[in-house]
Amino acid sequence: MSHRTRRRTPALPLMAAELALASTEVIARRGLMMAFNQCSPLEYQRMVLEKLAAAQSSAMAIFASGGLAGFDALLAPWHRRATVNARRLRRRK
């Protein structure tokens, strides 16, 4: 059985910078996919569902902390999804 290790979330300034770069890359790659008519229905569905899931995770972080969640807890779901998407779309040719 494989054992996964949890990565520590990066510091807030680094997380914000990585989020900005990864989201810009994802938007550009998906835009090109749409322009060349290579965007699958699954990819369109992912665009919506991942945003809903990230918003839900951020909301749960706020509610779980009683409204005292830090910005890093709020940005973490968006950061995680954007960086994973950037890696996935980078591999796609």
NUKOL-578738 format. One record per residue: residue number from 1; residue in three letters; x, y, z of N, C-alpha, C in turn. Coordinates in pm, 1 decimal. Layout:
residues N
{i NUM&aa ALA&n_x X&n_y Y&n_z Z&ca_x X&ca_y Y&ca_z Z&c_x X&c_y Y&c_z Z}
...
//
This chain:
residues 93
{i 1&aa MET&n_x 83.7&n_y -116.3&n_z 0.0&ca_x 0.0&ca_y 0.0&ca_z 0.0&c_x 89.0&c_y 123.7&c_z 0.0}
{i 2&aa SER&n_x 58.3&n_y 218.1&n_z -87.8&ca_x 139.6&ca_y 338.9&ca_z -94.8&c_x 99.7&c_y 433.9&c_z 16.7}
{i 3&aa HIS&n_x 196.6&n_y 506.1&n_z 63.6&ca_x 173.6&ca_y 600.5&ca_z 172.3&c_x 196.5&c_y 742.0&c_z 121.0}
{i 4&aa ARG&n_x 94.0&n_y 824.4&n_z 131.5&ca_x 106.4&ca_y 963.5&ca_z 87.0&c_x 146.6&c_y 1050.9&c_z 204.0}
{i 5&aa THR&n_x 236.5&n_y 1141.6&n_z 177.2&ca_x 273.1&ca_y 1237.6&ca_z 280.5&c_x 204.0&c_y 1369.2&c_z 250.5}
{i 6&aa ARG&n_x 161.4&n_y 1435.2&n_z 354.2&ca_x 95.4&ca_y 1564.1&ca_z 337.8&c_x 199.8&c_y 1672.7&c_z 325.3}
{i 7&aa ARG&n_x 181.0&n_y 1755.9&n_z 226.1&ca_x 271.2&ca_y 1868.6&ca_z 209.4&c_x 221.5&c_y 1984.9&c_z 292.6}
{i 8&aa ARG&n_x 312.7&n_y 2058.0&n_z 344.8&ca_x 277.8&ca_y 2178.6&ca_z 418.7&c_x 233.9&c_y 2284.5&c_z 320.1}
{i 9&aa THR&n_x 132.8&n_y 2361.1&n_z 354.4&ca_x 91.5&ca_y 2468.4&ca_z 264.7&c_x 198.3&c_y 2576.3&c_z 265.2}
{i 10&aa PRO&n_x 226.5&n_y 2634.0&n_z 149.2&ca_x 329.9&ca_y 2737.6&ca_z 143.2&c_x 285.7&c_y 2865.0&c_z 215.3}
{i 11&aa ALA&n_x 379.8&n_y 2950.6&n_z 243.0&ca_x 349.5&ca_y 3077.9&ca_z 307.9&c_x 256.0&c_y 3159.1&c_z 218.4}
{i 12&aa LEU&n_x 178.9&n_y 3246.9&n_z 279.9&ca_x 76.1&ca_y 3321.4&ca_z 207.9&c_x 129.1&c_y 3397.8&c_z 86.6}
{i 13&aa PRO&n_x 239.2&n_y 3473.3&n_z 95.2&ca_x 286.5&ca_y 3543.7&ca_z -25.1&c_x 325.9&c_y 3449.0&c_z -138.0}
{i 14&aa LEU&n_x 388.6&n_y 3337.4&n_z -102.7&ca_x 426.9&ca_y 3239.0&ca_z -204.4&c_x 302.6&c_y 3173.1&c_z -263.8}
{i 15&aa MET&n_x 205.4&n_y 3142.4&n_z -178.4&ca_x 82.0&ca_y 3081.5&ca_z -226.3&c_x 8.5&c_y 3176.3&c_z -321.4}
{i 16&aa ALA&n_x 3.4&n_y 3303.4&n_z -287.3&ca_x -64.2&ca_y 3401.5&ca_z -373.0&c_x 6.9&c_y 3415.0&c_z -507.4}
{i 17&aa ALA&n_x 139.4&n_y 3415.9&n_z -506.0&ca_x 215.3&ca_y 3426.7&ca_z -630.8&c_x 196.1&c_y 3302.2&c_z -717.6}
{i 18&aa GLU&n_x 204.0&n_y 3184.3&n_z -655.6&ca_x 183.5&ca_y 3060.4&ca_z -730.5&c_x 41.8&c_y 3052.5&c_z -786.5}
{i 19&aa LEU&n_x -56.0&n_y 3097.7&n_z -708.2&ca_x -195.0&ca_y 3098.0&ca_z -753.4&c_x -211.6&c_y 3190.0&c_z -873.4}
{i 20&aa ALA&n_x -150.9&n_y 3306.4&n_z -867.9&ca_x -161.1&ca_y 3400.8&ca_z -980.0&c_x -99.7&c_y 3343.0&c_z -1106.8}
{i 21&aa LEU&n_x 17.0&n_y 3283.3&n_z -1095.4&ca_x 83.4&ca_y 3226.1&ca_z -1212.5&c_x 9.4&c_y 3103.3&c_z -1265.9}
{i 22&aa ALA&n_x -30.8&n_y 3015.1&n_z -1176.2&ca_x -98.5&ca_y 2892.1&ca_z -1219.7&c_x -233.5&c_y 2923.0&c_z -1281.8}
{i 23&aa SER&n_x -309.2&n_y 3015.0&n_z -1222.6&ca_x -441.3&ca_y 3045.2&ca_z -1278.4&c_x -429.0&c_y 3113.8&c_z -1414.1}
{i 24&aa THR&n_x -328.8&n_y 3199.0&n_z -1430.3&ca_x -305.4&ca_y 3262.5&ca_z -1560.5&c_x -270.6&c_y 3158.2&c_z -1665.2}
{i 25&aa GLU&n_x -186.6&n_y 3062.8&n_z -1627.1&ca_x -149.3&ca_y 2955.9&ca_z -1719.9&c_x -269.9&c_y 2870.3&c_z -1757.5}
{i 26&aa VAL&n_x -352.3&n_y 2835.0&n_z -1659.1&ca_x -470.2&ca_y 2751.9&ca_z -1686.0&c_x -567.8&c_y 2825.1&c_z -1777.9}
{i 27&aa ILE&n_x -590.1&n_y 2953.7&n_z -1751.5&ca_x -680.7&ca_y 3032.0&ca_z -1836.3&c_x -628.7&c_y 3037.5&c_z -1979.5}
{i 28&aa ALA&n_x -498.5&n_y 3059.4&n_z -1994.7&ca_x -440.0&ca_y 3066.9&ca_z -2128.8&c_x -450.5&c_y 2932.4&c_z -2201.2}
{i 29&aa ARG&n_x -416.1&n_y 2823.7&n_z -2132.2&ca_x -420.4&ca_y 2691.9&ca_z -2195.9&c_x -562.9&c_y 2651.9&c_z -2232.9}
{i 30&aa ARG&n_x -656.8&n_y 2678.6&n_z -2143.8&ca_x -795.7&ca_y 2644.9&ca_z -2175.0&c_x -850.3&c_y 2734.5&c_z -2285.9}
{i 31&aa GLY&n_x -808.7&n_y 2859.1&n_z -2286.3&ca_x -850.2&ca_y 2948.7&ca_z -2394.3&c_x -801.3&c_y 2900.5&c_z -2529.4}
{i 32&aa LEU&n_x -677.1&n_y 2853.3&n_z -2533.9&ca_x -623.5&ca_y 2798.2&ca_z -2658.3&c_x -697.2&c_y 2670.5&c_z -2699.2}
{i 33&aa MET&n_x -730.6&n_y 2588.5&n_z -2598.9&ca_x -805.3&ca_y 2466.7&ca_z -2629.9&c_x -940.3&c_y 2502.4&c_z -2691.6}
{i 34&aa MET&n_x -1005.6&n_y 2604.2&n_z -2637.9&ca_x -1134.8&ca_y 2646.4&ca_z -2692.3&c_x -1118.0&c_y 2706.4&c_z -2831.7}
{i 35&aa ALA&n_x -1013.2&n_y 2784.6&n_z -2849.8&ca_x -990.0&ca_y 2849.6&ca_z -2978.8&c_x -966.5&c_y 2746.8&c_z -3089.6}
{i 36&aa PHE&n_x -898.5&n_y 2637.6&n_z -3056.4&ca_x -869.7&ca_y 2534.2&ca_z -3155.1&c_x -969.9&c_y 2419.7&c_z -3151.4}
{i 37&aa ASN&n_x -1081.1&n_y 2440.4&n_z -3080.4&ca_x -1189.7&ca_y 2343.1&ca_z -3071.7&c_x -1140.2&c_y 2207.6&c_z -3020.8}
{i 38&aa GLN&n_x -1053.0&n_y 2210.9&n_z -2919.1&ca_x -999.6&ca_y 2088.8&ca_z -2860.4&c_x -1045.4&c_y 2069.3&c_z -2716.7}
{i 39&aa CYS&n_x -1135.9&n_y 2153.3&n_z -2671.7&ca_x -1183.4&ca_y 2146.7&ca_z -2533.6&c_x -1298.3&c_y 2046.2&c_z -2524.9}
{i 40&aa SER&n_x -1279.9&n_y 1943.9&n_z -2444.0&ca_x -1380.4&ca_y 1838.6&ca_z -2431.5&c_x -1493.5&c_y 1883.0&c_z -2339.1}
{i 41&aa PRO&n_x -1608.5&n_y 1818.8&n_z -2349.7&ca_x -1717.3&ca_y 1849.0&ca_z -2256.8&c_x -1676.8&c_y 1825.4&c_z -2111.1}
{i 42&aa LEU&n_x -1590.9&n_y 1726.6&n_z -2087.6&ca_x -1542.5&ca_y 1700.9&ca_z -1952.0&c_x -1463.1&c_y 1820.1&c_z -1899.2}
{i 43&aa GLU&n_x -1383.4&n_y 1881.8&n_z -1985.3&ca_x -1304.0&ca_y 1998.2&ca_z -1943.5&c_x -1394.6&c_y 2116.5&c_z -1909.9}
{i 44&aa TYR&n_x -1499.1&n_y 2136.7&n_z -1989.1&ca_x -1595.6&ca_y 2242.6&ca_z -1958.5&c_x -1661.5&c_y 2216.7&c_z -1823.3}
{i 45&aa GLN&n_x -1694.7&n_y 2090.7&n_z -1797.8&ca_x -1757.4&ca_y 2055.6&ca_z -1671.8&c_x -1661.1&c_y 2078.5&c_z -1555.5}
{i 46&aa ARG&n_x -1534.1&n_y 2043.5&n_z -1575.1&ca_x -1433.0&ca_y 2066.1&ca_z -1470.7&c_x -1421.1&c_y 2213.5&c_z -1434.7}
{i 47&aa MET&n_x -1430.5&n_y 2299.9&n_z -1537.0&ca_x -1416.3&ca_y 2443.4&ca_z -1513.3&c_x -1517.6&c_y 2492.1&c_z -1411.0}
{i 48&aa VAL&n_x -1637.6&n_y 2440.2&n_z -1418.5&ca_x -1743.2&ca_y 2483.3&ca_z -1327.2&c_x -1732.6&c_y 2411.1&c_z -1193.5}
{i 49&aa LEU&n_x -1720.5&n_y 2279.1&n_z -1198.8&ca_x -1723.6&ca_y 2200.7&ca_z -1076.0&c_x -1606.3&c_y 2229.0&c_z -983.3}
{i 50&aa GLU&n_x -1487.2&n_y 2253.4&n_z -1038.6&ca_x -1372.7&ca_y 2279.7&ca_z -951.8&c_x -1388.0&c_y 2412.4&c_z -878.5}
{i 51&aa LYS&n_x -1450.6&n_y 2509.5&n_z -942.2&ca_x -1472.7&ca_y 2637.5&ca_z -875.5&c_x -1575.2&c_y 2624.4&c_z -763.4}
{i 52&aa LEU&n_x -1678.4&n_y 2545.5&n_z -788.5&ca_x -1777.6&ca_y 2520.8&ca_z -684.3&c_x -1715.1&c_y 2447.6&c_z -565.2}
{i 53&aa ALA&n_x -1632.8&n_y 2348.5&n_z -593.3&ca_x -1567.9&ca_y 2272.3&ca_z -486.6&c_x -1470.4&c_y 2359.1&c_z -407.3}
{i 54&aa ALA&n_x -1395.8&n_y 2445.4&n_z -476.0&ca_x -1301.8&ca_y 2533.4&ca_z -406.3&c_x -1377.1&c_y 2634.8&c_z -319.7}
{i 55&aa ALA&n_x -1485.8&n_y 2689.1&n_z -371.8&ca_x -1565.4&ca_y 2783.7&ca_z -293.9&c_x -1625.1&c_y 2715.4&c_z -171.1}
{i 56&aa GLN&n_x -1669.4&n_y 2592.2&n_z -188.0&ca_x -1725.0&ca_y 2517.7&ca_z -75.7&c_x -1617.5&c_y 2491.1&c_z 29.8}
{i 57&aa SER&n_x -1498.0&n_y 2455.0&n_z -13.0&ca_x -1388.7&ca_y 2429.9&ca_z 81.9&c_x -1351.0&c_y 2556.4&c_z 157.1}
{i 58&aa SER&n_x -1347.8&n_y 2669.5&n_z 87.5&ca_x -1317.1&ca_y 2796.3&ca_z 153.4&c_x -1425.9&c_y 2832.9&c_z 253.9}
{i 59&aa ALA&n_x -1551.0&n_y 2812.7&n_z 214.9&ca_x -1661.6&ca_y 2842.6&ca_z 306.2&c_x -1655.8&c_y 2753.6&c_z 429.8}
{i 60&aa MET&n_x -1623.7&n_y 2627.0&n_z 409.3&ca_x -1613.4&ca_y 2536.4&ca_z 523.9&c_x -1499.7&c_y 2577.2&c_z 617.3}
{i 61&aa ALA&n_x -1390.5&n_y 2629.9&n_z 561.8&ca_x -1279.9&ca_y 2676.7&ca_z 645.7&c_x -1325.4&c_y 2795.1&c_z 731.2}
{i 62&aa ILE&n_x -1407.5&n_y 2882.6&n_z 673.0&ca_x -1458.5&ca_y 2997.6&ca_z 748.6&c_x -1551.5&c_y 2950.3&c_z 859.8}
{i 63&aa PHE&n_x -1644.9&n_y 2862.2&n_z 825.6&ca_x -1742.0&ca_y 2815.1&ca_z 924.5&c_x -1676.3&c_y 2732.1&c_z 1033.6}
{i 64&aa ALA&n_x -1579.5&n_y 2650.1&n_z 998.1&ca_x -1513.2&ca_y 2564.6&ca_z 1096.6&c_x -1432.9&c_y 2646.2&c_z 1197.3}
{i 65&aa SER&n_x -1382.6&n_y 2760.5&n_z 1153.0&ca_x -1301.5&ca_y 2842.0&ca_z 1243.4&c_x -1383.9&c_y 2949.2&c_z 1313.3}
{i 66&aa GLY&n_x -1512.1&n_y 2953.2&n_z 1286.2&ca_x -1596.2&ca_y 3055.6&ca_z 1348.3&c_x -1571.3&c_y 3193.0&c_z 1289.3}
{i 67&aa GLY&n_x -1530.2&n_y 3197.2&n_z 1163.8&ca_x -1503.8&ca_y 3324.2&ca_z 1097.2&c_x -1363.6&c_y 3377.4&c_z 1119.4}
{i 68&aa LEU&n_x -1279.4&n_y 3299.1&n_z 1183.5&ca_x -1144.1&ca_y 3344.7&ca_z 1214.7&c_x -1036.8&c_y 3280.6&c_z 1127.1}
{i 69&aa ALA&n_x -1078.5&n_y 3219.0&n_z 1018.3&ca_x -981.5&ca_y 3153.0&ca_z 929.6&c_x -889.8&c_y 3257.0&c_z 866.1}
{i 70&aa GLY&n_x -763.3&n_y 3221.8&n_z 854.9&ca_x -668.2&ca_y 3310.6&ca_z 790.5&c_x -679.6&c_y 3303.2&c_z 639.2}
{i 71&aa PHE&n_x -614.8&n_y 3398.6&n_z 574.6&ca_x -619.0&ca_y 3401.6&ca_z 429.1&c_x -558.7&c_y 3276.0&c_z 367.8}
{i 72&aa ASP&n_x -459.8&n_y 3218.2&n_z 435.1&ca_x -398.4&ca_y 3097.0&ca_z 380.4&c_x -498.3&c_y 2981.7&c_z 376.2}
{i 73&aa ALA&n_x -585.4&n_y 2970.4&n_z 476.6&ca_x -686.9&ca_y 2865.0&ca_z 476.2&c_x -791.3&c_y 2889.8&c_z 368.3}
{i 74&aa LEU&n_x -816.0&n_y 3015.5&n_z 337.3&ca_x -914.5&ca_y 3049.0&ca_z 235.3&c_x -859.2&c_y 3031.1&c_z 94.2}
{i 75&aa LEU&n_x -730.7&n_y 3059.3&n_z 75.8&ca_x -669.0&ca_y 3047.6&ca_z -56.5&c_x -624.0&c_y 2905.9&c_z -90.1}
{i 76&aa ALA&n_x -602.1&n_y 2823.9&n_z 10.8&ca_x -546.1&ca_y 2689.8&ca_z -11.7&c_x -626.7&c_y 2606.3&c_z -111.4}
{i 77&aa PRO&n_x -760.5&n_y 2600.2&n_z -103.2&ca_x -833.3&ca_y 2519.2&ca_z -202.2&c_x -816.8&c_y 2571.2&c_z -345.5}
{i 78&aa TRP&n_x -814.0&n_y 2701.7&n_z -361.5&ca_x -798.3&ca_y 2760.8&ca_z -495.0&c_x -656.7&c_y 2733.7&c_z -546.6}
{i 79&aa HIS&n_x -557.6&n_y 2747.8&n_z -459.6&ca_x -417.8&ca_y 2723.6&ca_z -495.0&c_x -397.2&c_y 2578.9&c_z -537.7}
{i 80&aa ARG&n_x -450.4&n_y 2487.4&n_z -458.4&ca_x -433.3&ca_y 2344.5&ca_z -486.7&c_x -492.6&c_y 2308.7&c_z -623.3}
{i 81&aa ARG&n_x -612.7&n_y 2354.8&n_z -651.1&ca_x -677.6&ca_y 2321.3&ca_z -777.7&c_x -608.8&c_y 2387.2&c_z -896.6}
{i 82&aa ALA&n_x -566.4&n_y 2511.9&n_z -880.8&ca_x -501.2&ca_y 2581.7&ca_z -991.7&c_x -367.3&c_y 2517.0&c_z -1026.6}
{i 83&aa THR&n_x -288.0&n_y 2480.8&n_z -926.0&ca_x -158.1&ca_y 2421.8&ca_z -954.3&c_x -173.2&c_y 2281.3&c_z -1014.1}
{i 84&aa VAL&n_x -271.1&n_y 2205.1&n_z -965.5&ca_x -295.1&ca_y 2071.5&ca_z -1022.6&c_x -340.6&c_y 2083.4&c_z -1167.4}
{i 85&aa ASN&n_x -430.6&n_y 2176.9&n_z -1195.9&ca_x -477.5&ca_y 2196.3&ca_z -1333.3&c_x -364.0&c_y 2240.2&c_z -1425.2}
{i 86&aa ALA&n_x -279.2&n_y 2329.7&n_z -1377.6&ca_x -167.6&ca_y 2376.2&ca_z -1460.0&c_x -77.3&c_y 2259.0&c_z -1496.6}
{i 87&aa ARG&n_x -45.5&n_y 2174.0&n_z -1399.0&ca_x 37.8&ca_y 2056.7&ca_z -1426.2&c_x -29.5&c_y 1961.5&c_z -1523.9}
{i 88&aa ARG&n_x -159.0&n_y 1937.2&n_z -1502.3&ca_x -232.6&ca_y 1844.4&ca_z -1588.5&c_x -240.9&c_y 1896.8&c_z -1731.3}
{i 89&aa LEU&n_x -270.5&n_y 2024.6&n_z -1747.3&ca_x -283.2&ca_y 2081.4&ca_z -1881.2&c_x -147.3&c_y 2096.5&c_z -1949.6}
{i 90&aa ARG&n_x -42.4&n_y 2113.6&n_z -1871.4&ca_x 93.1&ca_y 2123.2&ca_z -1927.4&c_x 133.0&c_y 1990.9&c_z -1991.8}
{i 91&aa ARG&n_x 91.0&n_y 1879.9&n_z -1931.5&ca_x 124.9&ca_y 1746.6&ca_z -1985.3&c_x 44.3&c_y 1715.4&c_z -2109.7}
{i 92&aa ARG&n_x -72.0&n_y 1775.4&n_z -2122.1&ca_x -161.0&ca_y 1745.7&ca_z -2234.2&c_x -108.1&c_y 1809.2&c_z -2362.3}
{i 93&aa LYS&n_x -103.0&n_y 1733.6&n_z -2465.1&ca_x -53.0&ca_y 1785.5&ca_z -2593.9&c_x -157.1&c_y 1771.4&c_z -2699.0}
//
